[in-house]
């Protein structure tokens, strides 16, 4: 390694360390603030608490935390199930038809990845069909938002599955939806795991959309529960951070145990695509 390469590597190492500090500092600040008393928490720094206040989490738990947890579980399960099932079927149809119309439909779907969420038209549509303010309406909105990206992931994977499997199944008398359900769907386990974990994290952590589509605090999901401790006249940063930590625990656990499936699914999709 010559002097120029060593210099470049040194600058890259310094840059990566700076990026790590920028990423780790706010995370560490939130975790430590969650254990502080209200006076210390207001400084929002990374100093260790003078007295560790584990009671902050018990205080957060009393503010209808279980109700918000149930709402988040309901919305997440419905949204992820709809997104995965509809995207997988749509991807199979688009890949196997191979017509010009199918290619145009796929391109139109990919536009949904960059299309922003439009609050007013969505609210008006949900009001028209009688779902505005409901958890089901929010779940349908999530499914529509995340289907384009999920369809792209499934399409890249399905393109690598040989058509000969379809032909052999048709010869054996398996047709239509049974062809997809019995032959193709079992082969999609890696990409289902990848898309499932990604959609779970997106839906679980979403804050902005429920603010528009849920008109009652009784239907709040977990990210919205932070407003129990943050308002115009009061800011309990210790309770805010304790709430954020509790909300983040399921996502962290899911990612820790499923990260190998995410990586394997991404690699499989890239290779097969």
N, C-alpha and C positions, 0 to 999 in steps of 0.2 A: 504493500500500500504506500503510495507516494504522499508527499506533503500536501498536495492539493486535495486528495481524497480524505486525508485525516482532518483537514480544515472543514471540509464539507460535512463530514460526519459529526464533528464537534458542534457546528451550528445547528445541524438537525437534532442532535441530542438536547441542546439547550432549548430549542423551540418546542420539542416534545415535553420537556420538563415544565416549561411555562404553560403549555396546554393542560398538562395534568394538574397544575396548581389551580388554574382557572376553573377546572371541572370539579376538583375535590373540595376547594374552599367552601362554596355554597352548600354542598352536601354535608360537610362536617359542621358548618354553622347551624344548619337546621337540626341535625341530630343533637348537638350539645345544647342548643337553645331549648329543645324539648324537655330538658332535665333541669332547667333553671327556674328560679322564682320570677315573678312578673317584673320586678325592678331590674334585675340583671338581664332578663331577656330583651328588654327594650334597646340594649346597645348593639344587638345583632353582630356579635363577634365570635371568635372561636376559642375564647378563654374557657377553661374548665369551670363548671359551676362551683360556687362556694359550698352549697349544700345540694346534693342530688335529689331532685323532687320527682320521685317516681309517681307521686300522686297526680301529676299532670295527666297521665294517661287514664287514670281512673276518673278524673274530672271530664275528660273528653268522652269517655264511654257513657257517661250519664246523659249526654245531650243527644238522645235518640240515635246513637251510633249503630245499634243493631238494626234499626229500621232502615237507615241509609245503606247499611251493608246488604240487607235483603233486596233493596231496590237495585243496587249495583249488580248483584248476582243475577237477578231476573233479567235486567237489560243486557248484561254481557252474554249470558247463555243464549238468549233469543237472537241477539245480533250476530254472534259468532256462528251459531247453527245455521241461520238463514244465509249468511255470507258464504260459508263453506259449501253448503249444499247447492245453492243456486249457481255459484261461480264454477264449481266442478262440472255440473251438467252443461252449463253454457259453453265452457271451454271445450268440452268433448264434442259438442255439436259444431262449434266453429272450426275445430281442427279437422274433423272427419268430413265435413261437407266440402270444404276447399273451394267453394264457388266465389265468384266476385262479390256477391252480396254478403257472404260470410266474412270476407276480408274487409269490406267496408264496415260491417257491423263491429268487427274487432277494433278497427281504428277509431270508430266512434266511442267505443267503450274506453279506450286508452285516453281519450280526451278528458274523461272523468277524473283522471289522476291529478290534472292541473286545474280543473274547474273549482273555483272557490265555493264555499257553502253560502247560499243565499238565504238569509233568515226570513225575510218577508214573504217571498213566494212559497217557501216551505210551510210557514205558519198558516198561510191562506189555504194551501192544499190540505193540510191536516184538519183545519177547521171544516172544510168542505166535506171530508169523509168522516168527520166526527171523532178524530183521534188526537186533536190538539190538547196538550196538557197531560197526556197519558204516557205510561211507560212503554206501551206497545208502539205508539207513534214514534217515540224516540228510538226504539229498537229498529223499526223499519227505516228510519232516517239513517242510522248507522250502517245498516246493510246496504243501502243505496250508495252511501259515500265510499265504502271500502270495497265494494264489489269490483270496480275497475282494476285496482291494483292486484286484488286476489285472483281475478280472472287472468291477468297477465302471468302471474306465477304458475297457475295451473296449466295454462296454454303452453308455456315453455316446457313443462314436464310431459304433458300428453303427446306433444309432437315427437318425442323420443320413443313412444310405445308403438311397436310395429303394427301395421294394419292387418298383417297376417293373422293376428290374434282375433280380430273382429271377424275376418272371413271364416276362420275355423269355427268360431262360435256360431255364426250364421248357418254353417253347414250342419252343425249339431242341433239346430232348431232354436237357438237363443237369439232373440231379436228385440228391437226397440229398447225400452228402458231396462229390461232384464239384461241386455247385453252390457249396458253401462254398470248396472248394479252388481252383476256376478263376475264380470271379467275385468273391467277397467278400474272400478272403484277400489278393489283390494290392492291394486298396484300403486295407488296414490297415497299410501300411508306416510311416506317421508314428506311430501309436499303438504299434506293435510296438517301434519304436526307443525311444520314451519308457518304456514298461513294461520293456523289456529292460535299459536302463541303470539304472533304479531298482532292479529286482530284483537286478541284478549287485552294486550297491553294498550293498544290504541283506545279501545272502548272504555276500559277501566279508568284510564287517566284523563279522559276527555272532560274538560271543564266548561268551555264556551257554549257548546251546543245545548246541553241541558239547561243552561241559564235562559235560553230563548224558548225552549220547547216544553219545559216543565213549569207550570203556573202555581204550584203548591209546594210548600216546604215538606209536606208529608211524603212527597214523591222524589225528594232530592236523592241523588246518588252520592257516593262517598266524597268525591272531590268538592261538591257543593257544600258539604258539612263544615268546611273551613269558615264559612260566613257566619257560623254560630259564634265565632270568637273574634271576628274582624268586622268592624262597621264604622259608621261616620263618627261616632262618639266614643268608641272603645276599641282598643287593639291589644288583645292579650297574646303577645307573640309567643309566649311559652306554650299556650294551649293551641295556637295555630300550628306551631312546629310539631307538637305532639300529635295533632290530628294528621298532619302530612306524613309523619313517620308511620302511623298506623295504616293509612291509606296505601302507602308504598310497599308495605310488607308482603302482601299477596303477589304483587308484580315481581318483586325481587326474588321471592321463592320460586315462582313459576319460571323465571328466566334462568335461575341457577340450575334447576333440575332439567330444563328443556333446551339449554343452549346448544347441546350437541345435535339435537334434532333440527334446530334452526340452521346450523351450519351445514349439516348433511343434506337437508332439503334444498338449501340454496345452491350447493355444489351440484347436486343431482339435476336440479332444474337447469342450471347453466350448461352442464355437459350434454344433457338430453336435448336442450333447445338448440 
